Amino acid sequence: MVVGGGLAGITAALQLADAGVRVTLLEGRPRLGGLAFSFRRGELTVDNGQHVYLRCCTAYRWFLDRVDGARLAPLQDRLDVPVLDVGHPGRPRLGRIRRDALPVPLHLARSLATYPHLSLAERASVGRAALALKKLDPADPALDGIDFATWLGRHGQSPRTVEALWDLVGIPTLNAPAPQASMGLAAMVFKTGLLSEPGAADIGWAHVPLGELHDTRAAKELDALGVRTALRTKAERISRTDDGRWAVDVPGETLTADAVVLAVPQQETHGLLPEGALDDPDRLLDIATAPILNLHVVYDRKVLKRPFFTTLGSPVQWVFDRTDSSGLTGGGQYLAVSQSAAQDEIDEPVAALRAKYLPELERLLPAARGAGIRDFFVTRERTATFAPTPGVGRLRPGARTGAPGLYLAGAWTATGWPATMEGAVRSGFSAAGAALSAFGRRHDHPLQEAA
């Protein structure tokens, strides 16, 4: 029995079914996909938030292949991030973070040498910090105990360097600015993404609604494997039966299973855990959450030529063109503005957000000045990710629990990654692998060859 139909639960169910285990997947919502989903709004199919992945996200790439969706979420040929600075006197200035085909770390050398948003001295300091970061072990518990900003300061990074480079990458991947992020998780992100291999940080994103990948195609693959998927079915209680199996109470009935994978958020997991499953289950409640806010703007004309860009000197973080994937017709353009670490704005009224961000988009995009607004709406994920604060590593449990036959999955578990689609899929691998080992079933880790 897999409880939870997000990426972690889907992955666990796929792995278990692949090994010949009979699987039932329970999901309280009317769809699969967890917090990476789509919904209809008039003629549009809207993602609840903009999600991207990197070439180094080998587990999520496995997932895409598994549901026959890789071609629908392609990667860039080479990393190329337009960075628009509107915060300095004079005209806005466009820079780019790009890579060459050279070996690490030379693959970023030319881009860094010509990056206009940092001084020559700041660019040189970035190189020195990168070399120091490359020597770190992200799994070192000592790194989990300090924040990323402190480490950057010790390695000569100015506030401008943090803003124009480190936070530019760190905030959307960690969902926290450097002062609020564990150095261990930051080291994982930057060492894996920028310093492991030349193409590791190439960006991919869905060119179709996320629901096509995480719900429709995932459900089709589960069905093909014989997985029983029960939507709108929320687990209310989990307990041991007299014969040592597991009983899962859902509305109107009790289901039984030899093993259970709990693939729900940490607070919900805490409420379902039977006594003795974890030595200190209340530690799950100490894993805080962090919000992500997305603003959706539909213009009556095309205002952005490139697929995405990010900014400096503006409250706007990342802007993506979602016109084609949403099904928008009529010659307009649909932009999604993704705002990570949005604690200060997550509860702002739509009218206030509109009054703040529409003029800001006009400042960034001259073509938006005078354009008609066909729609403006907001999606809010108040508990989008776990908060990657210093010390969070010691709170994250592994897949195995103290109760035989009960396993945990979710991006918040001890994957070594921050709260990403990659971390969610990896946790599903771990939970399924632990269960299969307990069943005595031979299995290979999906990433064994890639590793």
Secondary structure, DSSP 4 states (H G I P E B T S, - for coil): -EE--SHHHHHHHHHHHHTT---EEE-SSSSS-TTS-EEEETTEEEESS--EEETT-HHHHHHHHHTT-GGGSPBPSS-EEEEEE-SSSSS-EEEEEE--SSPTTGGGHHHHHT-TTS-HHHHHHHHHHHHHHHT--TT-HHHHTSBHHHHHHHTT--HHHIIIIIHHHHHHHHSS-GGGSBHHHHHHHHHHHHHSSTTTT-EEE-SS-HHIIIIIIHHHHHHHTT-EEESS----EEEE-TTS-EEEEETTEEEEES-EEE-S-HHHHHHHPPTTSSS-GGGGGGS-EEEEEEEEEEESS----SSEEEEESSS--EEEE-HHHHT--SS-EEEEEEEES-TTTTT--HHHHHHHHHHHHHHH-GGGTT--EEEEEEEEEEEEEE---TTGGGG---SB-SSTTEEE-STTSS-SS-SSHHHHHHHHHHHHHHHHHHHT-----TTTTT-
